[in-house]
């Protein structure tokens, strides 16, 4: 397996959590190509890895994978970081030989079906989950997973600074990420206190910035009154925006994981998901709340004030 096409996870947070697995494969000299949602090219723009954009329809995804295979003349091996039957079937239909976890009844479609990692209690963190799969696929020794680290292109930092200038943001800024799409077991993943927090930060003289993702602007404006809103940014520039902030405050969401991966100071707010499996990992990450319920507003406000007092 000296050449691999990697099927990336479908969500931004999981794609960030797959970085240690990708880095380990690259460090072993594996020639990587990536396949994933169209935004994957934005996320990995600082890397030399080719990215195959996969559309919404299965037929189109198979066509894109087949076109990639025809263009490459050295190997058809693939590694699926997704768990679905459909992703294994699409790779097979494209003439590729996928390896992946033995999940969703897809083992017969896989070149090699890898058993799920065993844990003594609870679930394994997703960073370790992806790294375990990559190491098992290549027969590599497995160590504790490092925190994800995303490289950023200089051009991304330039685009972020230009967007801040156009929005007339002044000096150091705090980024709020108040929207978390989807539900976890029927429960909303967005903390309800962002509106009050935004108002109080603005009243205390902090420059508060929000950069909504596609389709999130209305929800973000409702959740962050008084904040300065930036235009939509590509993921590379958004990562740069987070990396140069004074503090990021986010739900358990893709932006929270992206903030951790670019080394931003992050307050992550949990209320329905399990931090032991999905918490952002990084040297400057502090969590409030957990799977048992949302933290009080006072808990979050004290944590934010403490982090801002650090400088």
C-alpha positions as CSV (number, residue, x, y, z in Angstrom):
1,X,0.0,0.0,0.0
2,X,2.5,2.6,-1.1
3,X,-0.3,4.5,-2.8
4,X,-3.7,5.1,-1.2
5,X,-6.8,7.0,-1.8
6,X,-8.5,7.9,1.5
7,X,-12.2,8.3,1.8
8,X,-12.5,11.2,4.3
9,X,-15.3,11.4,6.8
10,X,-18.4,13.5,5.8
11,X,-18.3,16.0,8.6
12,X,-15.7,18.8,9.2
13,X,-15.0,17.8,12.8
14,X,-14.3,14.2,11.9
15,X,-12.1,15.3,9.0
16,X,-10.1,17.3,11.5
17,X,-9.9,14.4,13.8
18,X,-8.6,12.2,11.0
19,X,-5.4,14.4,10.6
20,X,-3.2,12.3,12.9
21,X,-4.0,9.2,10.8
22,X,-3.3,11.0,7.5
23,X,0.0,12.4,8.9
24,X,1.1,9.0,10.1
25,X,0.5,7.5,6.6
26,X,2.3,10.3,4.9
27,X,5.2,9.9,7.4
28,X,5.5,6.3,6.3
29,X,6.0,7.4,2.7
30,X,2.5,6.6,1.5
31,X,1.5,8.5,-1.6
32,X,-1.9,9.9,-0.5
33,X,-4.9,11.1,-2.4
34,X,-8.1,12.2,-0.6
35,X,-11.7,11.8,-1.6
36,X,-14.5,13.6,0.2
37,X,-17.0,16.4,0.3
38,X,-16.3,19.4,-2.0
39,X,-15.1,21.5,1.0
40,X,-12.2,19.0,1.6
41,X,-10.0,20.8,-1.0
42,X,-10.4,24.0,1.0
43,X,-9.5,22.3,4.3
44,X,-6.4,20.6,2.9
45,X,-5.2,23.4,0.6
46,X,-1.8,23.7,2.3
47,X,-1.1,20.1,1.6
48,X,0.2,18.5,-1.6
49,X,-2.4,15.7,-1.5
50,X,-4.7,15.6,-4.5
51,X,-8.4,15.9,-3.5
52,X,-11.3,14.2,-5.4
53,X,-14.5,16.1,-4.8
54,X,-17.5,13.8,-4.3
55,X,-20.9,15.1,-5.2
56,X,-24.3,14.4,-3.6
57,X,-25.4,11.6,-6.0
58,X,-23.9,8.1,-5.7
59,X,-23.6,7.9,-9.5
60,X,-21.5,11.0,-9.6
61,X,-19.3,9.9,-6.7
62,X,-18.6,6.6,-8.5
63,X,-17.8,8.5,-11.7
64,X,-15.4,10.8,-9.9
65,X,-13.6,7.9,-8.3
66,X,-13.4,6.0,-11.5
67,X,-11.9,9.0,-13.3
68,X,-9.3,9.4,-10.6
69,X,-8.4,5.7,-10.9
70,X,-8.0,5.9,-14.7
71,X,-5.7,8.9,-14.3
72,X,-3.5,7.0,-11.8
73,X,-1.2,4.2,-13.0
74,X,0.1,2.9,-9.7
75,X,-2.3,1.0,-7.5
76,X,-6.0,0.9,-6.7
77,X,-5.9,0.5,-2.9
78,X,-8.2,2.6,-0.8
79,X,-8.8,3.3,2.9
80,X,-12.3,4.1,4.1
81,X,-12.5,6.4,7.1
82,X,-16.3,6.2,6.7
83,X,-18.3,3.3,8.2
84,X,-21.1,3.0,5.6
85,X,-22.0,0.2,3.3
86,X,-22.6,2.7,0.5
87,X,-19.0,4.2,0.6
88,X,-17.6,0.6,0.3
89,X,-19.9,-0.1,-2.6
90,X,-19.1,3.1,-4.4
91,X,-15.3,2.4,-4.2
92,X,-15.9,-1.2,-5.5
93,X,-18.0,0.1,-8.4
94,X,-15.2,2.5,-9.3
95,X,-12.7,-0.4,-9.5
96,X,-10.9,0.3,-6.3
97,X,-10.0,-2.1,-3.5
98,X,-11.1,-0.6,-0.2
99,X,-9.9,-1.5,3.3
100,X,-12.0,-0.3,6.3
101,X,-13.7,-1.2,9.5
102,X,-16.0,-4.2,9.5
103,X,-19.2,-2.1,9.9
104,X,-22.6,-1.8,8.4
105,X,-22.6,-5.3,6.9
106,X,-20.0,-4.4,4.3
107,X,-17.2,-6.9,5.0
108,X,-17.6,-8.8,1.7
109,X,-17.0,-5.5,-0.2
110,X,-13.7,-4.8,1.5
111,X,-10.3,-6.0,0.4
112,X,-9.6,-6.3,4.2
113,X,-12.2,-5.9,6.9
114,X,-10.6,-4.6,10.1
115,X,-12.1,-5.2,13.5
116,X,-13.2,-2.3,15.6
117,X,-10.7,-1.2,18.3
118,X,-11.3,-2.7,21.7
119,X,-11.7,-0.5,24.7
120,X,-11.9,-1.3,28.4
121,X,-14.7,1.1,29.0
122,X,-16.8,3.6,27.1
123,X,-15.9,4.5,23.5
124,X,-12.5,5.3,21.9
125,X,-11.9,8.9,20.9
126,X,-12.4,9.4,17.2
127,X,-8.8,10.6,16.7
128,X,-7.6,7.2,18.0
129,X,-10.4,5.4,16.0
130,X,-9.1,6.8,12.7
131,X,-5.4,6.3,13.7
132,X,-6.0,2.7,14.7
133,X,-7.6,1.9,11.3
134,X,-4.7,3.5,9.4
135,X,-2.1,1.6,11.4
136,X,-3.9,-1.7,11.1
137,X,-4.3,-1.3,7.4
138,X,-0.5,-0.9,6.9
139,X,0.7,-3.1,9.8
140,X,2.2,-0.2,11.7
141,X,2.7,0.0,15.4
142,X,0.1,2.1,17.2
143,X,0.9,4.7,19.8
144,X,-1.3,7.2,21.6
145,X,-2.8,9.6,19.1
146,X,-1.4,13.1,19.0
147,X,-3.7,16.1,18.9
148,X,-4.7,17.0,15.3
149,X,-2.7,19.8,13.7
150,X,-3.8,21.5,10.5
151,X,-1.3,23.4,8.3
152,X,-2.5,26.7,6.8
153,X,-1.4,28.3,3.6
154,X,-0.1,31.9,3.9
155,X,-2.8,32.9,1.3
156,X,-5.5,31.7,3.7
157,X,-4.2,34.1,6.4
158,X,-4.2,36.9,3.9
159,X,-7.8,36.2,3.0
160,X,-8.8,36.1,6.7
161,X,-7.1,39.5,7.4
162,X,-8.7,41.1,4.4
163,X,-12.2,39.9,5.5
164,X,-11.6,41.4,8.9
165,X,-10.6,44.7,7.4
166,X,-13.7,44.8,5.2
167,X,-15.8,44.2,8.2
168,X,-14.0,46.9,10.1
169,X,-13.0,44.6,12.9
170,X,-10.5,46.4,15.2
171,X,-7.5,44.8,17.0
172,X,-7.8,41.6,18.9
173,X,-11.1,39.7,18.5
174,X,-13.1,36.9,20.0
175,X,-14.8,34.4,17.6
176,X,-18.2,33.0,18.5
177,X,-19.4,29.8,16.7
178,X,-23.0,29.6,18.0
179,X,-24.5,27.2,15.4
180,X,-24.2,23.4,15.5
181,X,-26.1,21.7,12.7
182,X,-28.1,18.5,13.2
183,X,-29.1,16.7,16.4
184,X,-27.6,14.1,18.6
185,X,-30.2,11.5,19.5
186,X,-32.9,14.0,18.9
187,X,-31.3,16.7,21.0
188,X,-30.2,20.1,19.8
189,X,-26.4,20.5,19.9
190,X,-26.3,24.3,20.3
191,X,-25.9,26.0,23.7
192,X,-28.7,28.6,24.4
193,X,-26.5,31.2,26.1
194,X,-24.7,32.6,23.1
195,X,-27.0,35.6,22.8
196,X,-26.4,36.8,26.4
197,X,-22.7,36.0,26.1
198,X,-22.4,38.0,22.9
199,X,-24.1,41.1,24.3
200,X,-22.1,41.0,27.5
201,X,-18.8,40.7,25.7
202,X,-19.6,43.6,23.4
203,X,-20.7,45.7,26.4
204,X,-17.3,45.1,28.0
205,X,-15.5,46.4,25.0
206,X,-14.5,43.1,23.3
207,X,-14.5,42.9,19.5
208,X,-16.8,39.9,18.8
209,X,-16.7,38.3,15.4
210,X,-19.0,35.7,13.8
211,X,-18.4,34.0,10.4
212,X,-21.4,31.9,9.6
213,X,-21.1,28.9,7.3
214,X,-23.4,28.4,4.3
215,X,-27.0,28.5,5.3
216,X,-26.2,29.5,8.9
217,X,-26.4,33.3,8.7
218,X,-29.9,33.8,10.0
219,X,-29.4,31.4,12.9
220,X,-26.1,33.0,13.7
221,X,-27.4,36.5,13.7
222,X,-30.2,35.5,16.1
223,X,-27.7,33.8,18.4
224,X,-25.0,36.6,18.5
225,X,-26.5,40.1,18.8
226,X,-24.0,42.9,18.6
227,X,-21.3,40.8,17.0
228,X,-19.5,41.9,13.9
229,X,-20.4,39.5,11.0
230,X,-17.9,38.5,8.3
231,X,-18.5,37.4,4.8
232,X,-18.5,33.7,4.1
233,X,-14.9,32.3,4.0
234,X,-13.4,29.2,2.6
235,X,-12.3,26.7,5.2
236,X,-8.6,27.6,4.9
237,X,-9.3,31.3,5.5
238,X,-11.8,30.4,8.3
239,X,-9.1,28.3,10.0
240,X,-6.7,31.2,9.7
241,X,-9.4,33.5,11.2
242,X,-9.7,31.2,14.2
243,X,-5.9,30.7,14.6
244,X,-5.3,34.5,15.0
245,X,-8.2,35.1,17.4
246,X,-7.9,36.0,21.0
247,X,-10.4,33.2,21.9
248,X,-12.9,31.0,20.1
249,X,-16.1,29.9,21.9
250,X,-17.9,27.0,20.1
251,X,-20.4,24.2,20.5
252,X,-19.3,20.6,19.9
253,X,-19.1,21.3,16.2
254,X,-16.9,21.4,13.1
255,X,-15.7,24.9,13.9
256,X,-14.7,23.8,17.4
257,X,-12.5,21.0,16.0
258,X,-11.1,23.3,13.4
259,X,-10.1,25.9,16.0
260,X,-8.3,23.2,18.1
261,X,-6.5,21.9,15.0
262,X,-5.1,25.3,14.1
263,X,-3.9,25.9,17.6
264,X,-6.5,28.5,18.7
265,X,-7.5,29.1,22.3
266,X,-10.9,27.4,22.6
267,X,-13.7,27.2,25.1
268,X,-15.8,24.2,23.9
269,X,-19.3,23.9,25.2
270,X,-20.8,20.4,25.5
271,X,-24.4,19.4,26.5
272,X,-25.5,16.3,24.7
273,X,-22.5,14.6,23.1
274,X,-19.8,12.6,24.9
275,X,-16.5,14.5,25.3
276,X,-14.6,11.3,25.8
277,X,-15.3,10.4,22.1
278,X,-15.6,13.7,20.3
279,X,-13.9,16.5,22.3
280,X,-11.6,18.8,20.4
281,X,-8.0,17.9,21.2
282,X,-5.3,20.6,21.5
283,X,-3.0,22.3,23.9
284,X,-5.2,25.4,24.3
285,X,-8.6,23.6,24.6
286,X,-10.9,24.0,27.7
287,X,-14.2,22.3,27.9
288,X,-17.4,23.2,29.8
289,X,-20.3,20.8,30.3
290,X,-20.6,17.3,29.1
291,X,-22.9,14.5,27.9
292,X,-24.9,14.7,31.1
293,X,-26.2,18.2,30.3
294,X,-25.4,21.8,29.5
295,X,-23.3,24.0,31.8
296,X,-25.0,27.0,33.4
297,X,-24.5,30.4,31.9
298,X,-22.4,31.4,34.9
299,X,-20.0,28.5,34.4
300,X,-19.4,29.4,30.8
301,X,-19.1,33.1,31.5
302,X,-16.5,32.5,34.3
303,X,-14.5,30.2,32.0
304,X,-14.5,32.8,29.2
305,X,-13.5,35.6,31.5
306,X,-10.7,33.5,32.9
307,X,-9.4,32.7,29.4
308,X,-9.6,36.3,28.3
309,X,-7.7,37.4,31.4
310,X,-4.8,35.2,30.3
311,X,-3.9,37.8,27.7
